[in-house]
Amino acid sequence: MNLTSVLLLIILITIGWAYHSLAKRYNRSVILYMVLGVGTFIFVVLLNALLYTFFEFISNNVDKATHRYIAFFLGILVAVLIHYALEKKWLKEKNIEAEEAIEEIGKD
């Protein structure tokens, strides 16, 4: 195994674990959100590879290894942004439910 394969494996495990803990914390489907996180990373990396292939004239000075690391970085960035957006959305829903429960207690 070379460095890129090890790095890819570490990234995939870390993203899967992060989405697993997020889904578990907010009582969501663990498998679904693990697949969402890992799938997002893989989709961004593949999209970046396609863009590199079709628009090679844009990145004439970038070799394949550097481009691969850039693709990994972009994939991680998109996965983290989606993770953050989901967490923010679910926390907001949780707070709304808590406020409604508190108001119900106050009505009695």
Sequence and secondary structure as in RCSB ss.txt:
>XXXX:A:sequence
MNLTSVLLLIILITIGWAYHSLAKRYNRSVILYMVLGVGTFIFVVLLNALLYTFFEFISNNVDKATHRYIAFFLG
ILVAVLIHYALEKKWLKEKNIEAEEAIEEIGKD
>XXXX:A:secstr
  HHHHHHHHHHHHHHHHHHHHHHHTT  HHHHHHHHHHHHHHHHHHHHHHHHHTTTTTTT  HHHHHHHHHHHH
HHHHHHHHHHHHHHHHHHHHHHHHHHHHHHHH 
